[in-house]
């Protein structure tokens, strides 16, 4: 306003224009660093180490590297390595104002390190925000994430999505408790049942790093034995990590640790805890307040300090295989951690996988087993019902309950509950020899043969047709389809035993425990509840439903599920009996009868080595639309010793049903190619696939299109 329109006394109500301009300029200068909080235009930079190296959370392979950003002076104190930050990403070189790159969308990231200078010659964008001053990404966790990403041809950002839980501000503001002093070394306890069990516990308590594959005795003692191994590691002043398949197993180990050590010495990391409680427990581990962790699959990345032991229970369980990119397996992640931290390693279970047998065969780990006398005292009596028995028992065959199984159930119900294991529905049948039941496999690549009858056969791996198949075991020429799992319901068993209560445990409703009173407990594999005092008997029905799956691991997986159910039965001395309905001459059935899962795994390993199957070889699956898979195979620079099997069409996924990992979306038709390399070339294969996928995603991003191609290293099911 002019002086002519204001009061003549020159008071504050009529400040001259020069004063107003001065006031505006003063205010502008005072707020200069905060003019654009997201771009920090014109703001002063940090005096020392003004460059921040950031891992952006994009998750695409061609951006799997670090990016440099400028550090504003106001963020200098909080912008420390390991914290969560927000940055602008995607601005071009032309969007530069006052020496600062601007534009792009705000995305999350992790600050990896502070540097004095940048390798990038152009102008840098500034850190937009430090989300939290809490350092959640330490050097050890970052190194592990990089190792997992390289192992599975993925990006570090995808691995960190699995490794670092989402932030919860309320949990972050609460302080973690002070760490407790190391406990006293525990006694060996039930570890004395194993030949080297007591020595294993002593080695952990003395600061050693033993590596063992543990074949646990049947019964409920495994959780207490795991707790003693953890307690021995804590006694040496180091940390311990235990990964189990599900929340029920985690609760058992949690209860055993609490009973042995008391409260406050370990953290339980499961999805059931909820985001706030789980993040609070994770922070206690990250801050060093807690040195022991028990959890499910995601706990394999828990940032335990001074790690002295990593342990995995039941590595053959499907729950240990992550379904989100890059789909790592908990066993392989813990093997990387054992090598990275030079700590102890314990791989345990009632059964034994081929991968576990390979660790012992290679000398990397030592076996931790009990004597045959201890096994016989702890295991139940196992009886079999084969096709010949069913043929002589037509009435029982029609009722789908063989006489031997019916008699075992009736006798068992006099003394306690009886477990009835029923295979899941939906297993796809495959072909086998009529005489010896050996699976029908391709002569070229040893893949499984499939077809409606024996006249037109096709390999599910390489796609070759087979018109003159004959059995390499017995010379037979006739094939049969393995039977599909029966739909046995609790109502049918209720009619067979009308005076006995029937309980069910399955996907919709899983029971944790059942009382020790007489009852029939019908369960699908993996959902068997624990009975108080153990089951009096167990019926493992329709064994062909699991043995007949079109998968390389069908026999191994069937034996693992049978042993997991039979381990819940009372010992033979207490009258425990198990009846398995499957051909008694088959190798998995014989291993169950002898209770020898280690011998079965060793023989499977020898056969896979002869045929070039995983885990002796490394294998990758490439799936997607036919043209996209073909283009990918033409572009990838595979190692010289790589062998490509296929591509072959994948079965279409029916609408409304759960999809198997790697299966195409409903209504789409995809192809799959398998790439196999011999031992020693796995790292080269993963690097080649990652480079090809990165180039493909970069081209797709530039064009704004592109059909998806999915790459999975070491797929759990390959047919």
Order of alpha helices (4+ residues) and beta strands (2+ residues): alpha-beta-beta-beta-beta-beta-beta-beta-alpha-alpha-alpha-alpha-beta-alpha-beta-alpha-beta-alpha-beta-beta-alpha-beta-alpha-beta-alpha-beta-alpha-alpha-alpha-beta-beta-beta-beta-beta-beta-alpha-beta-beta-beta-beta-beta-alpha-alpha-beta-alpha-alpha-beta-alpha-beta-beta-alpha-beta
